[in-house]
Every structure is written in structure tokens, then in C-alpha cells.
Amino acid sequence: MLFGVVLHTAATKHIMDIPAGEFAKDCIDLTEVDTSFYSLWHHLAEKKSFQERTDLFSDWLIKRLPCMTTREQALNELLTLKTNKTLSVPNISEWLCYSPRHLSRKFYELTGMNTQQTLLYLKYLKAINLIHYSDLSLTHIAHACEFSDQSHFNKTFKSFTTLSPKKYRNRKSKIVGHYFENVR
């Protein structure tokens, strides 16, 4: 049985009632965080089809998620790249009516990164999607993602993948964020 879930960082805080910053850069067995994951895991294993697993997980998730506040909905929209606004700390602070410092605390709580790190990560996500789903040159991708120059784009991209954008493009798989590497 294969069943994987990638949770949006903002959701982890609500599902587990623990700030995402607690999990930053760590690989964690969720059954040690919350025993209900152990039960969920066993129930998923009992299901015969992917659709049954998806339905079970969706039901489990819906029961655990509280209603989001208007600010949380706006922040979630921003984090899921559903906005065309230019993203900067002052713009986001004004948009959500938070001081820059309070905004940084909120971002850390929801994502495990401060505001500036999160903005760079969002640029990286946009770039990686453009690498996968467009034929744009890397220079055009850097510009489309609002990097100040090619060097900044390369440095940021490498900080998330350890590969340059060019090497990533050459090694990419069909799944965004995955690449092939000869391990022999």
C-alpha cells in the first residue's frame, strides 16, 4: 500500500496544534506526536483502494480542521500562491494588518520560516513549477519569479535543492520537486 500526503505548512498547526516551527528541518514520526496517527495509519492499511484511502483521510482531516479566521484564510491564499500581488514584507503586513515583527512570528508559527525566508521559498516554488511546466529559459524564469538577478536565483534555488537550476532541469523527473541521480 502506498499512500502519501503532503500537508500545507499552515495546516500542520491546526491539525496538531503545534507551531510548524517546531518541525522545521526535522523528520518526525507523527505517531510520536499524536497517537491518532497510529490508528489512522492502520485504518488506511485496511482499505483496498486508493479512493477508499482518500475518502478516509479526507474525513479524518475535515474533523480535525477548525474554521480559519479571515486573516488565516488570506495568509493561506498567499502561501498557496493564489494571489497576483507583489509579495514583500511591507505589502503583506499592510494586507493582513500585522506589524512586520508580528507577521514574522505568524509566518514562523505556520511555516517554520520567517517572512523573508517564506517569500524566498515561494519564489523557489514558482520557479520549480516553471521549470517543469514551461519551456522558458532560466533567465526568463528568474525574472518571472522576481529574483533581482540570475545569481540570486541560482543561490536561492541551490539553498533548497543543492542543485543549480540548470542541473535540476537536466535531472528532473515527472514529479515536481523530484530529480534523478546516479547513486552508483
C-alpha positions in Angstrom: 0.0 0.0 0.0 1.3 3.4 -1.0 -0.4 6.5 0.3 1.4 9.7 0.8 0.2 13.1 1.9 1.9 16.5 1.7 0.3 18.8 4.1 0.4 22.6 3.7 2.5 24.0 6.4 -0.3 26.2 7.7 -2.5 23.1 8.1 0.0 21.4 10.4 -0.5 23.9 13.1 -4.2 23.4 13.1 -4.1 19.6 12.8 -1.6 19.0 15.5 -1.9 22.3 17.5 1.8 22.7 17.4 3.6 25.5 15.5 5.2 24.4 12.3 8.5 25.9 13.5 8.8 23.0 15.9 9.2 20.7 12.9 11.5 22.8 10.8 14.2 20.8 9.2 13.3 17.6 11.2 11.9 14.3 10.0 9.4 13.2 12.6 7.3 10.0 13.2 3.9 11.6 13.6 2.7 8.7 15.8 5.0 10.1 18.5 3.4 13.5 18.2 -0.2 12.3 18.2 -1.3 8.7 18.8 -4.3 9.2 16.5 -1.9 9.0 13.6 -1.1 5.4 14.5 -4.8 4.5 14.4 -5.3 6.4 11.1 -2.3 4.5 9.6 -3.9 1.2 10.4 -7.3 2.2 9.1 -5.6 3.3 5.8 -3.8 0.0 5.5 -7.2 -1.9 5.8 -8.6 0.0 2.8 -8.5 -1.8 -0.5 -8.5 1.1 -3.0 -6.8 4.4 -3.3 -10.2 6.1 -3.4 -11.2 4.5 -0.1 -7.9 5.7 1.5 -8.5 9.2 0.1 -12.1 9.3 1.5 -11.0 8.0 4.9 -8.1 10.6 5.1 -10.4 13.4 3.9 -13.0 12.6 6.6 -10.3 12.4 9.2 -8.8 15.7 8.1 -12.1 17.6 8.0 -12.9 16.6 11.5 -9.6 18.0 12.8 -9.6 21.3 11.0 -11.2 24.2 12.7 -12.7 27.1 10.8 -10.0 29.5 9.7 -10.1 33.2 10.6 -10.3 35.8 7.8 -6.6 36.6 8.3 -5.7 32.9 8.3 -7.6 32.5 5.0 -5.8 35.4 3.5 -2.5 34.1 4.7 -3.3 30.6 3.3 -4.2 32.2 0.0 -0.8 33.9 0.0 1.1 30.8 0.9 -0.7 28.7 -1.8 0.3 31.2 -4.5 -3.3 32.2 -5.2 -2.5 35.9 -5.4 -1.1 38.1 -8.1 0.1 40.7 -5.6 3.7 41.6 -5.4 4.9 39.9 -2.2 7.0 41.9 0.2 7.1 42.2 3.9 5.5 45.7 3.9 2.8 44.6 1.4 1.9 41.5 3.4 2.0 43.4 6.7 -0.4 46.0 5.3 -2.6 43.4 3.6 -3.0 41.4 6.8 -2.9 44.3 9.3 0.1 42.9 11.2 3.3 44.7 12.2 6.3 43.3 10.3 7.5 41.7 13.6 4.2 40.1 14.4 3.9 38.9 10.8 7.3 37.2 11.1 6.2 35.4 14.2 3.0 34.3 12.5 5.0 33.0 9.5 7.3 31.1 11.8 4.4 29.6 13.6 2.7 28.5 10.4 5.7 27.6 8.2 8.8 27.2 10.4 10.4 30.1 8.5 10.3 33.8 9.0 8.6 36.1 6.5 11.7 36.7 4.3 12.6 33.0 4.2 9.0 32.1 3.3 9.0 34.7 0.5 12.1 33.2 -1.0 10.6 29.7 -0.7 7.5 30.9 -2.6 9.7 32.2 -5.3 11.5 28.9 -5.4 8.2 27.0 -5.7 7.1 29.2 -8.6 10.5 28.7 -10.3 10.4 24.9 -9.9 6.9 24.8 -11.4 8.0 26.9 -14.3 11.0 24.7 -14.9 8.6 21.7 -15.0 5.7 23.1 -16.9 7.2 25.7 -19.3 10.0 25.9 -21.9 11.1 29.3 -20.6 14.8 30.0 -20.3 16.2 30.0 -16.8 16.8 33.8 -17.2 13.2 34.3 -18.0 12.2 32.1 -15.1 14.4 34.1 -12.7 12.7 37.3 -14.0 9.2 35.9 -13.8 9.8 34.9 -10.2 11.1 38.4 -9.3 14.6 37.5 -8.4 16.9 40.5 -8.6 19.3 38.7 -10.9 20.5 35.3 -12.2 23.0 35.0 -9.4 20.3 35.5 -6.7 18.1 33.0 -8.4 20.9 30.4 -8.6 21.9 30.9 -4.9 18.3 30.7 -3.7 17.5 27.6 -5.8 20.6 25.8 -4.6 19.7 26.6 -1.0 16.5 24.5 -1.4 17.8 21.7 -3.7 21.6 21.7 -3.5 21.5 21.8 -7.3 21.7 24.8 -9.7 18.5 25.4 -11.7 20.3 24.1 -14.9 21.3 20.8 -13.2 17.9 20.4 -11.7 16.2 20.9 -15.2 18.5 18.3 -16.6 17.8 15.8 -13.9 14.1 16.5 -13.2 11.6 13.7 -13.1 7.9 13.9 -14.0 7.1 14.8 -10.4 7.8 18.4 -9.4 10.5 18.6 -6.8 12.0 15.2 -7.6 15.1 14.5 -9.7 17.1 11.6 -10.9 20.6 11.0 -9.6 23.0 8.2 -10.3 23.7 6.7 -6.9 26.2 4.1 -8.1 
